[in-house]
Amino acid sequence: MPTSAAGNKRRGPRTDSARRRTGGFTLLELLVVIAIIALATAGVGLALRDSGQASLDREAERLSALLESARAQSRASGIAVRWRPTPQGPGNFSFDGLPPDALPTAWLTDGIAAQALAADGSAVAALQLGPEPIIAAQQVLLTSEGPPARSLRIGTDGLRPFTVITP
């Protein structure tokens, strides 16, 4: 006959509840582990940014700053300045009317192409940047090689500075 003294093990058949608790994980434990894995995966996914899109964003911000700089130099000197893309040649774009080394004329990233556009979206040969303080509404379409191919627009309404236009 079993005694119930401290240290004695109960002998005899196990009950169903004791059999269920001895092996495996509970549903709550599994849900906690899945939630931790999901949060870690989401954090890593947000931390890793698409480098192709980031380089296109960087080039768009850089070009808008260069266009505004050329526009300011044109107003200061009173000389007409035009920006045009050059598919071949020493650079990838040029600022006609400025000294040759006044501003950079190449993309920092390979595979970037630009097209000057009028306000209605039709292609034009070049952007007129000055010397008038108010210019026509203009845009530049930047595209990067793919896959996947990406594009951004940089534009002005003629009064405000060139900025990246949200698609």
C-alpha positions as CSV (number, residue, x, y, z in Angstrom):
1,M,0.0,0.0,0.0
2,P,1.5,3.4,-1.0
3,T,2.2,5.9,1.6
4,S,1.9,9.7,1.1
5,A,5.2,10.6,2.7
6,A,7.4,13.2,1.3
7,G,9.8,11.8,-1.4
8,N,7.5,8.9,-2.2
9,K,6.4,8.6,-5.8
10,R,3.0,7.7,-6.6
11,R,2.8,4.3,-8.1
12,G,0.0,3.0,-10.2
13,P,-1.6,3.9,-13.5
14,R,-1.2,7.4,-14.8
15,T,-4.2,9.5,-15.4
16,D,-5.0,11.0,-18.8
17,S,-4.1,14.6,-17.8
18,A,-0.7,13.5,-16.6
19,R,0.0,11.7,-19.9
20,R,-0.9,14.8,-21.9
21,R,1.4,17.1,-20.0
22,T,4.5,15.1,-20.3
23,G,5.4,15.6,-24.0
24,G,5.3,18.4,-26.6
25,F,4.6,22.1,-26.5
26,T,1.4,23.9,-25.6
27,L,-0.5,25.9,-28.2
28,L,0.4,29.1,-26.4
29,E,4.2,28.3,-26.6
30,L,3.9,27.6,-30.3
31,L,2.0,30.9,-30.9
32,V,4.6,32.9,-29.0
33,V,7.4,31.4,-31.1
34,I,5.6,32.1,-34.3
35,A,4.9,35.7,-33.3
36,I,8.6,36.2,-32.5
37,I,9.7,34.8,-35.8
38,A,7.1,37.0,-37.7
39,L,8.3,40.1,-35.9
40,A,12.0,39.3,-36.7
41,T,11.2,38.6,-40.3
42,A,9.2,41.9,-40.7
43,G,12.1,43.8,-39.1
44,V,14.7,42.4,-41.4
45,G,12.4,43.0,-44.4
46,L,12.0,46.7,-43.5
47,A,15.7,47.1,-42.8
48,L,16.7,45.8,-46.2
49,R,15.8,48.5,-48.8
50,D,15.8,47.8,-52.5
51,S,19.2,49.2,-53.7
52,G,18.0,49.9,-57.2
53,Q,15.2,52.1,-55.9
54,A,17.5,53.8,-53.4
55,S,20.1,54.6,-56.1
56,L,17.4,56.0,-58.4
57,D,16.0,58.1,-55.4
58,R,19.5,59.4,-54.7
59,E,20.2,60.3,-58.4
60,A,16.8,62.1,-58.6
61,E,17.6,64.2,-55.5
62,R,21.1,65.0,-56.8
63,L,19.8,66.0,-60.2
64,S,17.1,68.3,-58.7
65,A,19.8,70.0,-56.6
66,L,22.1,70.4,-59.7
67,L,19.2,71.9,-61.7
68,E,18.5,74.4,-59.0
69,S,22.2,75.3,-58.8
70,A,22.4,75.9,-62.5
71,R,19.2,77.9,-62.3
72,A,20.7,80.1,-59.6
73,Q,23.9,80.5,-61.5
74,S,22.0,81.5,-64.6
75,R,20.0,84.2,-62.7
76,A,23.2,85.5,-61.1
77,S,25.1,85.8,-64.3
78,G,22.3,86.7,-66.7
79,I,23.3,84.0,-69.1
80,A,20.8,81.5,-70.5
81,V,21.5,78.0,-69.3
82,R,20.0,74.8,-70.7
83,W,20.2,71.2,-69.4
84,R,20.2,68.4,-71.8
85,P,20.8,64.6,-71.6
86,T,23.7,63.3,-73.7
87,P,23.5,59.6,-74.3
88,Q,27.0,59.5,-75.8
89,G,30.0,61.6,-75.0
90,P,32.1,62.4,-72.0
91,G,29.2,62.9,-69.6
92,N,25.6,61.7,-69.4
93,F,24.1,65.3,-69.4
94,S,25.4,68.8,-69.9
95,F,24.7,72.3,-68.8
96,D,24.9,74.5,-71.9
97,G,25.9,78.1,-71.0
98,L,27.9,77.3,-67.9
99,P,31.7,76.8,-67.8
100,P,32.7,73.2,-68.5
101,D,33.6,72.3,-64.9
102,A,31.0,74.4,-63.1
103,L,28.7,71.4,-62.2
104,P,29.0,67.6,-62.5
105,T,27.9,66.1,-65.8
106,A,27.7,62.3,-65.0
107,W,25.5,60.0,-63.0
108,L,26.9,58.4,-59.8
109,T,25.2,55.1,-60.7
110,D,25.5,53.2,-63.9
111,G,22.3,52.4,-65.8
112,I,20.5,55.7,-65.3
113,A,18.9,57.5,-68.3
114,A,17.1,60.8,-68.5
115,Q,14.6,62.4,-70.8
116,A,13.6,66.1,-70.7
117,L,9.8,66.6,-70.9
118,A,7.5,69.6,-71.3
119,A,4.7,70.2,-68.8
120,D,2.3,68.1,-70.9
121,G,4.7,65.1,-70.9
122,S,5.9,65.5,-74.4
123,A,9.7,65.0,-75.0
124,V,11.8,68.1,-75.6
125,A,15.5,68.4,-76.4
126,A,16.5,70.4,-73.3
127,L,15.3,72.2,-70.2
128,Q,15.5,76.0,-70.2
129,L,16.8,77.0,-66.7
130,G,17.1,80.8,-66.9
131,P,18.0,83.6,-66.6
132,E,14.4,84.7,-66.1
133,P,13.2,84.1,-62.5
134,I,10.0,82.5,-63.8
135,I,10.5,79.6,-66.3
136,A,8.1,77.3,-68.0
137,A,6.8,74.2,-66.2
138,Q,9.2,71.4,-67.0
139,Q,10.0,67.8,-66.0
140,V,12.8,65.2,-66.3
141,L,12.0,61.5,-66.5
142,L,14.7,59.4,-64.9
143,T,14.7,55.7,-65.6
144,S,17.0,52.9,-64.3
145,E,17.8,49.7,-66.1
146,G,16.0,46.6,-64.7
147,P,14.9,44.2,-64.0
148,P,12.6,45.6,-62.8
149,A,12.9,48.9,-64.6
150,R,12.0,51.9,-62.4
151,S,11.3,55.5,-63.2
152,L,10.9,58.8,-61.3
153,R,9.9,62.3,-62.4
154,I,11.6,65.5,-61.3
155,G,9.7,68.7,-62.1
156,T,8.9,72.3,-61.5
157,D,5.9,74.5,-62.2
158,G,8.2,77.4,-63.1
159,L,8.0,79.1,-59.7
160,R,9.0,76.5,-57.2
161,P,12.3,74.6,-57.2
162,F,12.8,71.3,-59.0
163,T,11.7,68.4,-56.8
164,V,10.9,64.7,-57.1
165,I,7.3,64.3,-58.1
166,T,5.5,61.5,-56.3
167,P,4.1,58.9,-58.7
